[in-house]
């Protein structure tokens, strides 16, 4: 869980800046008005990408219960990490390709000519909605299932699991800036490191999570009152 959230928090914290800088090659503090407008365009495109991400997440949430009952929660959880690995590796590749084209072709290329890179970025944003829906639900379901018959209680187990979210958030928040600064700034260093954590999370889930009954996964549903 901690490895997975070590991947998600760089994306949550820096996705808008990544789109504005690495994809659109803008600069919010630039003296050149073209660079500022390019950054603003990237941030607006990021907002649209997050909208696509949310739509995919919402649709995927309805598919999780039948998937887990058919494939098993462990396999679904591991699969989500491998998907995140592929998507975050894609962001690193997009960054390198985009920066290289910017260097060779100039700012006019960045703000209006390469739609392929921008479309690829939006596709990755949308695809990430699927593993994100798994991250929001399946680990908690697995934890509840494994601790159902223990004396400590499911509430305590879920509370401990939340520490695996909070601690990576603190580490990423405090460490991502200095890490990027070691490589002359920008978001590429954090986005290159993220897929390594995702790969480690996928391998760990595959090898270490216990086998659960495919029929044990139940959606929590909606509760009122």
N, C-alpha and C positions, 0 to 999 in steps of 0.2 A: 504493500500500500504506500509506504513512504517513497519507494522508488518511482511509483506511478505518479504521485503528486509532485515529485521533483521534476517531472517532465511538464506537467500541466501548468505549474505556476509561472515558469518563464513565458509560456504562451499567453496566459491570462494577463500578465503584467506588461508585456512588451509587444503584443501583436499589433496594436495601433501604430506604435513607433516603428516597428519593423516594416509595416506596409508603407508608411510615409517616407522612411529613409532608404531601406534596402530595395524596395520594389519601385517606388516613385522617385527616389533620389532627391527628396525635398529636405528642407532644413527650416524648422520653425523659428530659428533665431538668425536666419540668413539675411544678409544685406540685400541680396538679390530677390526682387519680388517674385520672379519666376520660381525660385527655389521654395519660397514660402507657399505659393499657390500649389506647387507640386506636392508638398507635404500635406496641405489641407485636403487635396484630392485623394491622397493615399489614406488619410484618416476616414474620409467619407466612404471610400471603398471598403475599408476595414469594417465599418459599421454594417454595411450591406453583407459582408462575409459572415459576420456574427449573426445576422438575421438568418442566413442560410443554415448556419450551424445550429441555431435554435430549432428551426423547422425540422431538420434531419433528426435532432435529438428527440423532439416530441414524437415524431413518427416511430423512431426506433424503440421508444419506451414501451410501445404496445407489442413489440416483437420479442422482448426479453424473456417473458415467462415461457412461451412455447419453445424458444431457442434453448433455454436452460433445461427445460424438461426433456428436450430431445437430445441435446449434446452434452449436458452436464454443466454445472456452474463453473467448475474449474477450467474446462476447456474454453468456455465463453470468456472468462476473465483473462486467461492467457492470450486468447486471440485478440482481445481488445488492445493489449499492450503491444503486440506485434503490429497491429494496424497503426497505432500511434507512432511506433518506431518508423514505419514506412512514410507516414505523413510528415513527421518532423525531419526525417532525412530529406524529404522533398523540399521542405522550407530551406534547408541549408543549401541544397543544390540550386534552388531558385535564386537564393541570395547571391551565390557565387556567379551564376550565369548573368544575372541582372547587373551586378556590379561590374563584371567584365565588359558587358556591352556598353554600360554607361561610360567606362573609361575610354573605350575605343570609339564610341560614336557620339558622346556628348549629351548634354542635358536635353536637347530637343528630342532625342531618341527616348529618353526616360519619361517625358511628359506626354508623348502622343503617338509613338509609332509602334511600340511592341505590346500589342494586345495579348499575345500568347502567354507572356509571363504573368500578366495581370489575371487572365482567366485561370491559369494554373494555380495561382494563389487562392482564388475564390473556390476552386474545386477542392483544394486541401482544407480550407475552412469548413466547407460543407461536409466533407468526409469525416472530419474530426468529431462531428456531432454524434456519430454512431458509437465510437468507443467512449465518448464522454457520458452518454446515457448509461453505459455499462458501469463506468467508474462511479457514478452517482448512486447505484443501487446494488449491484451484484456483490461487491465485497461485504456490504453490511448484511446482506442475506446469508452469505456464507458464514460470517461470524455468528449471526444469530442461530443458525442451524448447528454449528459446531459446539456452541455453549448452551444449548437448550436444556441439557440435563446436568449441567455443572452447578455447584453450590454458589458460585460467585454471582450468578445472574447475568442475563443478557445485557442489561443496562450498563453494568460495569465494563463488560467486554466492548460494547460499542463506544463507551467513553475512552477506553484505552486506544481503540482503533482511531478515534478522532485525533489523538496525539500524533499518529502517523500522517495526519494531514497538516496539523498546525506547525509541527517542527520543521518539515520541509519548506513550508511557507516562510517561516522566519529565516531559514538558511538562505533561501533563494533571494528574499527581499534584501538581506544584508550583504550577500556575497556576489550577486549577479553583476552589480555595478563595478566593483573592483576586478572581477573576472574579465569583463568586457574591456576594462581600461588596460589590462595587461596586453591586449592585442589592438591597441590604438582606438578603442571605442567601437561603437556600432553594436548591433544585436547579433551578429553572426556567431561570435564565440559561444554565447549561451544557447543558440539554436543548433549549433554543432554538437554541444555536449548533451543536449536533451535526448536525442535518439539513442545515445549510449545507455542512459538510464532506462529508457523504454525497453530496450533489448534485454537489459538485465532483469527488469521486472517481468517480462514475458517468460524468460528462461526460469526464473525463480518460481513463478506461478505454476509452470509446467512440472517442475521437478519436486517442489516442496509442498504444494497444497494437497491435502488428502482427497481421495476419491469420495464424492458425494453421490447419493442416489439421484438419478436424473429426474425422478418425480418429486424430490424433496423441495424444489424451488417453488415458492409461492409468492406472487406479487402482494405487496402490502396493501395495495388498493387505496381507496379513499375512506376516511373515517370521520364521522361527524358526531358531535355531542360529547 
